Amino acid sequence: MQASSLDVHRAIADGALVACFQPIVELRSGLVTGLEVLARWNHPEQGLILPDNFIPLAIENELIDALTRQVMGKAFQACAALPEPPSLSVNISPIQLRDRRLPAGLHSLAQKAGFPMERLTIEITESALIDNLELAGEIAHEFKSMGCRLSLDDFGTGYSSLLHLQALPFDELKVDKSFVREMSFRRESRKIVAAVVGLSHSLNLITVAEGVETEAEAEMLLRLGCHRGQGWLYGKPVTAEHLSAVVAEPGHQIFPHADPPANHQAPLCLEALPAQQLALLRAIYDGAPVGLCFLDRDLRHISINRRLADINGAPIAAHLGKTVREMSPAVSPCIEPYLRRVLRGEPISDLEVSLPGHRPGEDRTFTASYEPAFDEFGEVVGILVAVIDITERRRAENALRESEDHYRGLVALSSHNPRDNHAQILPQ
């Protein structure tokens, strides 16, 4: 539809702007954690018109405040009428974040409808912070003082800056749908999403992915550690008339608070781990009773624990960035063919490797296992190596074997001497 500014002005005057609601779902459980409020124009002839057809005109003609008040007033009323008001998210346009009256205006609408401000999340795009970060910060802090949560929307698509995350008290980071849409076929997009999720975890923020349309995308996001998702996979936006049905749908329980329950944490991912989980894994890694390391596709040491470094006879720091051939020239020709097979996706277990000692009797024996490390799209990104020193076990086995051979030899000698056929052979 090709609307005019007059059409938009008339739609607002007639109360034709309505609120639609799209569920935001916890990826791990499938439970609805909240709803995003989306503006629609309920046209008498063309039905619901998407915001791209009227929001720019509303901003251009200074009608965006009136539009927001109308849509949010209806959204607050619809949700306050539910048995348990759900958490709502609403995106604020950049120009609105220059209006000091905005927090008080939304607070008045929510209070009139009986909707708690603690259930409201204000989504701010990074472009809204460029012109006047100080003023945007004042308005954002005022929303926070009312109990609202703050979400940084479309992170990584425009004027991305870590300064924004540092300057404002955000609770949530949203992954733009353009990255989510390309995750299935672009490795770069997957790595960007992993980096955003990892940053969000490190800052103790909730991560929400937009535009989730397939189970494959949802599974990939879950493996990366993303907390929540929204998109057509979980439901298209619905009007207030259908809101109660969405909330009541089996498995779509609304969490009464903005944060997910403690027992619904996202799974761990090596590419997107919180700092405290990394510290825990490091402690386990370093304290493991076996030698461990991770090799990249060029067979360089990316990480190594102390036990394996000691086995190789060099400090940990000396290994990092060096290849297997550089650090273990004696065994490299033997094991590199196996490592190449692992890079093609074949796991290899219990490969026995012997290292000659400096003096006779000092040879050492190890068993090594190599596992391919896959990224979230099934590509081999490196090799997980586990090495166990079995030198003492082999020495004990050899000693036992020699003792058994000696015993059998004595028995054989005894059986060939008629006078000793009934003699008892005592252990020495």
Secondary structure, DSSP 8 states (H G I E B T S, - for coil): ----HHHHHHHHHTT-EEEEEEEEEETTT--EEEEEEEEEEEETTTEEE-GGGTHHHHHHTT-HHHHHHHHHHHHHHHHHTSSS---EEEEE-GGGGG-TTHHHHHHHHHHHHT--GGGEEEEEEGGGGTS-HHHHHHHHHHHHHTT-EEEEEEETSSS--HHHHHHS---EEEE-HHHHHHTTT-HHHHHHHHHHHHHHHHTT-EEEE----SHHHHHHHHHHT--EE-STTT---EEGGGHHHHHHSTT----SSSS--TT------TTS--HHHHHHHHHHHHH-SSEEEEEETT-BEEEE-HHHHHHHTS-HHHHBT-BHHHH-TTTHHHHHHHHHHHHTT--EEEEEEEE--SSTT--EEEEEEEEEEE-TTS-EEEEEEEEEE-HHHHHHHHHHHHHHHHHHHHHHHHHT-GGGTT------
